[in-house]
Amino acid sequence: MIKRLVREEEGQTLVEYGLLVALIALVVIAILTLLGTKVRNLFVRVNTSIASTT
């Protein structure tokens, strides 16, 4: 039974996919955080420009 557990790689594959998904999620969160601030600043500038012209 122990030899079978050592030879099976399904658990390892599942862990690898889990780590890959976690890494992708962290990268997406970092990108959204960075771009979110820039997009917010853009909207603030546009809003200020529109408000100053009226």
Secondary structure, DSSP 8 states (H G I E B T S, - for coil): -HHHHHH--HHHHHHHHHHHHHHHHHHHHHHHHHHHHHHHHHHHHHHHHHHHH-
